[in-house]
Amino acid sequence: METAGLSPRQLAARVGVSGKTVERWVADAALIPHARNREDACKALGVDEEMIWPKAVKDRIKTGGDREIIRSYPYRSACPSTVWGELVANATEELFFAGYTNYFLWLDQPAFVETLRRKLDGGCRVRFLLGDPNGEVTRNREAIEDVALSVSTRIRITLEHLGKLGAHERLEARFSTSDDAVNHVSLSVFRFDEEALVTPHLARLVGHDSPLLHLRKHDGGGMFDRFAEHAEELWTRGVQVDRVSAAP
C-alpha cells in the first residue's frame, strides 16, 4: 500500500469494503479475502495476487476432490468471524443456515438481524433449518451436552431473532422432521451461494468444539454438492416453523 500511495481507507474505497476490513487483512496474514476482493485489491495496488496472498494461488492448483476445500479448521471457533461475515456479505442469491440451533450466528455477527434484512431486501433467499425444540433428539442431545444453555433454549433464541425480521417472501424457516433429526444434529451445513461452511459434530462436543470445512463449488458432484444435497434433502422433508408450536 505504501508503494502504491494508498492508505487502508483509500484501498477499501477502491475495493468496495470497509476500512476496518482492509485493516484486518493487513493484521491477519492467514485471512484470505473473497476472490473478487483479492482481484480488485491487486488491481488497485498494481501487484500480482501471489505477492499478497500466495496461499490463495496455491489453493487454486489443487487437484482432485480436495480442490473444493478452501481451508479446514480443527474447531469451528477457530474460523474467524470475519470469514462468516464476508461470506454472508458476498452472497447475492442463497443463504441457507442448516445448523441445528444456529444460535452462535447472532453472537458472532454484529447486528445480524439487520444484515439479513438487507440481504432479503436485496433479493437474496434466506433459509433456516432448525431442530424441533420439543423433539426427542433435542432432549437427548441436551442430556449429552449437559450445559446450562440448553439446545432447545438456543433454538428458541434463534426463533426469537427470526421473529424480529417479520414476514418476508424470501425468508423461510423449517424444523427438521423427527426421522431426520439425528442426521441434522450430527452435521451442520451453512451455504453462501456456491461456498459452504460444514461442521460434522463429534460425540459429546458442542458445535464450536467440532471441526469445520470451508468449501467452494468447483465441479458438479464434488464435496460442495454432496453436503448441499444433504441439507436440501432435510429441508425438503422439513416442517414449516409456523405450523409447529415452538412453545415449551
CORUR-V44590 format. One record per backbone hydrogen bond with DSSP energy under -1.0 kcal/mol. NH is the residue of the N-H (numbers start at 1). CO is the residue of the C=O. If there is no record, write none. Layout:
# CORUR-V44590
nh: {NH | NH}
co: {CO | CO}
This chain:
# CORUR-V44590
nh: {6 | 11 | 12 | 13 | 14 | 15 | 16 | 17 | 22 | 23 | 24 | 25 | 26 | 27 | 28 | 31 | 38 | 39 | 40 | 41 | 42 | 43 | 44 | 45 | 46 | 47 | 51 | 53 | 57 | 58 | 59 | 60 | 61 | 62 | 67 | 68 | 69 | 70 | 71 | 73 | 76 | 77 | 78 | 79 | 83 | 84 | 85 | 86 | 87 | 88 | 89 | 90 | 91 | 95 | 96 | 97 | 98 | 106 | 108 | 109 | 112 | 115 | 116 | 117 | 118 | 119 | 120 | 121 | 122 | 123 | 124 | 125 | 126 | 127 | 128 | 129 | 130 | 131 | 135 | 139 | 140 | 141 | 142 | 143 | 144 | 145 | 146 | 150 | 154 | 155 | 156 | 157 | 158 | 159 | 160 | 161 | 162 | 163 | 165 | 171 | 172 | 174 | 175 | 176 | 181 | 184 | 185 | 186 | 187 | 188 | 190 | 191 | 192 | 193 | 195 | 196 | 197 | 198 | 199 | 201 | 205 | 209 | 210 | 212 | 213 | 214 | 215 | 216 | 217 | 222 | 226 | 227 | 228 | 229 | 230 | 231 | 232 | 233 | 234 | 235 | 236 | 237 | 238 | 239 | 241 | 243 | 244}
co: {1 | 7 | 8 | 9 | 10 | 11 | 12 | 12 | 18 | 19 | 20 | 21 | 22 | 23 | 24 | 28 | 34 | 35 | 36 | 37 | 38 | 39 | 40 | 41 | 42 | 42 | 48 | 49 | 53 | 54 | 55 | 56 | 58 | 59 | 64 | 65 | 66 | 214 | 214 | 212 | 210 | 208 | 75 | 76 | 80 | 80 | 81 | 82 | 83 | 84 | 85 | 86 | 87 | 125 | 191 | 127 | 189 | 103 | 104 | 105 | 109 | 111 | 112 | 113 | 114 | 115 | 116 | 117 | 118 | 120 | 119 | 93 | 170 | 95 | 172 | 97 | 174 | 100 | 132 | 135 | 136 | 137 | 138 | 139 | 140 | 141 | 142 | 148 | 150 | 151 | 152 | 153 | 154 | 155 | 156 | 157 | 158 | 159 | 162 | 168 | 126 | 128 | 239 | 130 | 177 | 180 | 181 | 182 | 184 | 199 | 197 | 96 | 195 | 94 | 192 | 215 | 190 | 213 | 188 | 186 | 202 | 206 | 207 | 73 | 198 | 71 | 196 | 68 | 194 | 219 | 222 | 223 | 224 | 225 | 226 | 227 | 228 | 229 | 230 | 231 | 232 | 233 | 235 | 175 | 173 | 240 | 241}
